[in-house]
């Protein structure tokens, strides 16, 4: 039986996690937690690179982030419908990894695959906790129902008011290294190609990534921060002092 993950991140495309929650995943692994990623598609509709390239890039990024597991569901890119077939495939993976915390795509974004992936994720999570929804693992053994205790959306191109901002300052360079493993997708002078420039492949986009991390980091008194939206609030607290033990750097 696979040892459960502490945190599992779901993503419409390879590189979604690295772009939006890469620092958090690096930090969690550094802190000794078991982390993993399930990508829904191979990103085959992307303007730059090939699906095979992106899978290799995802493997390299996984090593940099210290993941213990990563896989790809092979759902067609540009078409992530909330079907029973897709739900069942995702339910099997959730019940296999049994994470305590789940990170998922943003509920709203310029790319329709991202909110569609978020919708598929949240509905699959609900059904994953129902005993009457039966699935088997790769060995043909019945799986037990499972729901993560906490679900958070990571921020993509459209901002929201975050519930949490994770201080990723100490792993920022590692996080950028993981992101830049996707040489075909982001600005990289060493990547020689005749492919057209895209929304994310120009140098200005990387400047924006850093600028936003600095903005959210500043709001919590850190150099860099990654924002998240808690899916099912409010959050129960039994020790308010411990919950708020970290002092605010700026008042």
C-alpha positions as CSV (number, residue, x, y, z in Angstrom):
1,X,0.0,0.0,0.0
2,X,1.3,3.4,-0.9
3,X,2.2,5.6,2.1
4,X,-0.2,8.5,2.0
5,X,0.8,12.0,0.9
6,X,0.7,15.0,3.2
7,X,-0.1,17.3,0.3
8,X,-1.3,16.5,-3.3
9,X,-1.5,19.2,-6.0
10,X,-3.8,18.8,-8.9
11,X,-3.2,20.6,-12.2
12,X,-4.9,21.1,-15.6
13,X,-1.4,21.2,-17.3
14,X,2.2,20.2,-16.5
15,X,3.7,23.5,-15.2
16,X,0.6,24.8,-13.5
17,X,1.9,23.8,-10.1
18,X,5.4,25.0,-10.7
19,X,4.0,28.4,-11.9
20,X,1.5,29.0,-9.1
21,X,2.5,26.8,-6.1
22,X,6.1,25.7,-6.8
23,X,7.5,27.5,-3.8
24,X,5.0,26.0,-1.5
25,X,5.7,22.5,-2.8
26,X,9.5,23.1,-2.4
27,X,9.1,24.3,1.1
28,X,6.8,21.4,2.1
29,X,9.4,18.9,0.9
30,X,12.1,20.7,2.7
31,X,10.1,20.5,5.9
32,X,9.9,16.7,5.5
33,X,6.4,16.4,4.1
34,X,5.4,13.9,1.4
35,X,4.2,15.7,-1.7
36,X,2.9,14.8,-5.1
37,X,1.3,16.1,-8.3
38,X,-1.4,14.8,-10.6
39,X,-1.5,16.6,-14.0
40,X,-4.7,16.2,-15.9
41,X,-3.4,16.7,-19.5
42,X,-0.1,16.6,-21.4
43,X,-0.6,20.1,-22.6
44,X,-0.6,19.0,-26.2
45,X,-2.4,22.1,-27.4
46,X,0.3,24.4,-26.2
47,X,1.9,26.6,-28.8
48,X,5.4,25.7,-27.8
49,X,7.1,22.4,-27.2
50,X,5.6,18.9,-27.5
51,X,3.8,16.7,-25.1
52,X,6.9,14.5,-24.8
53,X,9.0,17.5,-24.0
54,X,6.6,18.7,-21.3
55,X,6.6,15.3,-19.7
56,X,10.4,15.3,-19.5
57,X,10.3,18.8,-18.2
58,X,7.8,17.8,-15.6
59,X,10.1,14.9,-14.4
60,X,13.0,17.4,-14.0
61,X,10.8,19.9,-12.1
62,X,9.6,17.1,-9.9
63,X,13.1,16.2,-8.9
64,X,13.9,19.8,-8.1
65,X,10.8,20.2,-6.0
66,X,11.4,16.9,-4.1
67,X,8.1,15.3,-5.0
68,X,7.7,11.6,-4.1
69,X,5.0,11.0,-6.8
70,X,3.8,12.5,-10.0
71,X,1.6,11.2,-12.8
72,X,-0.5,12.4,-15.7
73,X,-4.1,11.3,-16.3
74,X,-3.9,11.9,-20.1
75,X,-7.2,13.8,-20.3
76,X,-7.3,15.7,-23.7
77,X,-5.9,19.2,-23.4
78,X,-8.5,21.9,-24.1
79,X,-11.3,19.6,-23.1
80,X,-11.5,18.8,-19.3
81,X,-15.2,18.0,-19.0
82,X,-16.6,17.2,-15.6
83,X,-17.7,13.7,-16.7
84,X,-18.2,10.5,-14.7
85,X,-15.3,9.0,-16.5
86,X,-12.9,11.8,-15.6
87,X,-14.3,11.9,-12.1
88,X,-13.7,8.2,-11.6
89,X,-10.1,8.4,-12.8
90,X,-9.4,11.3,-10.4
91,X,-11.2,9.5,-7.5
92,X,-8.9,6.5,-7.9
93,X,-5.9,8.7,-7.6
94,X,-7.2,10.6,-4.6
95,X,-8.0,7.4,-2.8
96,X,-4.6,6.0,-3.7
97,X,-2.6,9.0,-2.4
98,X,-5.0,9.8,0.5
99,X,-3.7,13.4,1.0
100,X,-4.5,15.5,4.0
101,X,-4.2,18.7,2.0
102,X,-5.2,19.2,-1.6
103,X,-4.1,22.1,-3.8
104,X,-6.2,22.7,-7.0
105,X,-6.5,25.1,-9.9
106,X,-8.0,28.6,-9.5
107,X,-11.8,28.9,-9.7
108,X,-11.5,31.6,-12.3
109,X,-8.9,32.2,-14.9
110,X,-8.3,33.4,-18.5
111,X,-7.6,29.8,-19.6
112,X,-10.9,27.9,-19.5
113,X,-9.1,24.6,-18.7
114,X,-8.2,26.0,-15.2
115,X,-11.6,26.6,-13.8
116,X,-12.9,23.5,-15.6
117,X,-10.1,21.5,-13.8
118,X,-11.1,23.1,-10.5
119,X,-14.7,22.1,-11.0
120,X,-13.7,18.5,-11.9
121,X,-11.5,18.4,-8.8
122,X,-14.0,19.7,-6.3
123,X,-16.8,17.4,-7.5
124,X,-14.5,14.4,-7.6
125,X,-13.4,15.2,-4.0
126,X,-16.9,15.0,-2.8
127,X,-17.7,11.7,-4.5
128,X,-14.4,10.3,-3.4
129,X,-15.8,10.3,0.2
130,X,-18.9,8.3,-0.7
131,X,-18.7,4.6,0.1
132,X,-21.3,3.8,-2.6
133,X,-18.9,5.1,-5.3
134,X,-16.8,2.0,-5.8
135,X,-13.3,2.0,-7.3
136,X,-10.4,-0.4,-7.4
137,X,-6.6,0.3,-7.4
138,X,-4.2,-0.8,-10.0
139,X,-4.0,-4.2,-8.3
140,X,-7.7,-4.7,-8.5
141,X,-8.2,-4.2,-4.8
142,X,-11.3,-2.2,-3.6
143,X,-10.5,1.3,-2.4
144,X,-11.7,2.9,0.7
145,X,-13.5,6.3,0.6
146,X,-11.3,9.3,1.2
147,X,-11.6,13.1,1.3
148,X,-8.8,15.5,2.1
149,X,-9.3,17.5,5.3
150,X,-8.4,20.8,3.5
151,X,-8.7,22.1,-0.1
152,X,-7.0,25.2,-1.3
153,X,-7.1,27.0,-4.7
154,X,-3.7,28.4,-5.9
155,X,-3.8,31.7,-7.7
156,X,-3.4,31.9,-11.5
157,X,-3.8,34.9,-13.8
158,X,-7.0,36.3,-12.2
159,X,-6.5,37.5,-8.6
160,X,-8.7,36.7,-5.6
161,X,-8.5,37.7,-2.0
162,X,-6.3,35.0,-0.5
163,X,-7.1,33.1,2.8
164,X,-3.4,32.2,3.2
165,X,-0.1,33.5,1.9
166,X,2.8,31.1,2.2
167,X,6.2,32.6,2.9
168,X,8.4,31.0,0.2
169,X,11.4,33.3,0.5
170,X,13.8,30.6,1.6
171,X,13.1,28.4,-1.4
172,X,12.6,31.1,-4.0
173,X,15.6,30.2,-6.1
174,X,14.7,26.5,-6.0
175,X,11.1,27.4,-7.0
176,X,12.4,29.4,-10.0
177,X,14.7,26.5,-11.0
178,X,11.7,24.2,-11.0
179,X,9.7,26.6,-13.1
180,X,12.5,27.0,-15.6
181,X,12.7,23.2,-16.0
182,X,9.9,23.9,-18.5
183,X,12.4,25.4,-21.0
184,X,9.8,25.1,-23.9
185,X,7.2,27.1,-22.0
186,X,8.9,30.1,-20.3
187,X,11.4,32.7,-21.4
188,X,14.8,31.0,-21.8
189,X,17.5,32.4,-24.2
190,X,19.1,29.0,-24.5
191,X,15.9,27.5,-25.9
192,X,16.3,27.9,-29.7
193,X,13.0,27.7,-31.5
194,X,11.0,29.2,-34.4
195,X,7.8,28.8,-32.4
196,X,5.9,32.0,-31.7
197,X,6.0,33.9,-28.5
198,X,3.2,33.3,-26.1
199,X,1.5,34.9,-23.0
200,X,4.0,33.1,-20.7
201,X,7.1,32.7,-22.9
202,X,8.1,36.4,-22.9
203,X,10.5,37.9,-20.3
204,X,7.9,40.3,-19.0
205,X,5.8,37.4,-17.8
206,X,8.7,36.1,-15.5
207,X,9.0,39.7,-14.2
208,X,5.3,39.6,-13.4
209,X,5.6,36.3,-11.6
210,X,8.3,37.7,-9.3
211,X,6.5,41.0,-8.9
212,X,3.3,39.3,-7.7
213,X,5.2,37.1,-5.3
214,X,6.9,40.2,-3.9
215,X,3.6,41.9,-3.5
216,X,2.0,39.1,-1.5
217,X,5.2,38.5,0.4
218,X,5.3,42.1,1.4
219,X,1.8,41.9,2.8
220,X,2.9,39.2,5.2
221,X,6.3,40.7,6.0
222,X,8.2,38.3,3.8
223,X,10.3,38.7,0.6
224,X,8.2,36.3,-1.5
225,X,4.7,34.8,-0.9
226,X,2.3,32.5,-2.7
227,X,-1.4,33.1,-2.2
228,X,-4.1,30.5,-1.7
229,X,-7.9,30.5,-1.3
230,X,-9.3,28.1,1.2
231,X,-12.2,26.2,-0.4
232,X,-14.4,25.3,2.5
233,X,-14.4,27.9,5.3
234,X,-14.5,28.9,8.0
235,X,-11.5,27.2,9.6
236,X,-11.9,25.9,13.1
237,X,-9.4,27.0,15.7
238,X,-8.9,25.6,19.2
239,X,-5.7,27.5,20.1
240,X,-5.9,31.1,18.8
241,X,-2.5,32.1,20.3
242,X,-0.7,29.2,18.5
243,X,-2.6,29.9,15.3
244,X,-1.4,33.5,15.4
245,X,2.0,32.8,16.9
246,X,3.9,34.4,14.0
247,X,4.4,38.1,14.5
248,X,3.6,40.5,11.7
249,X,6.7,42.1,10.4
250,X,4.8,45.3,9.3
251,X,2.0,47.0,11.2
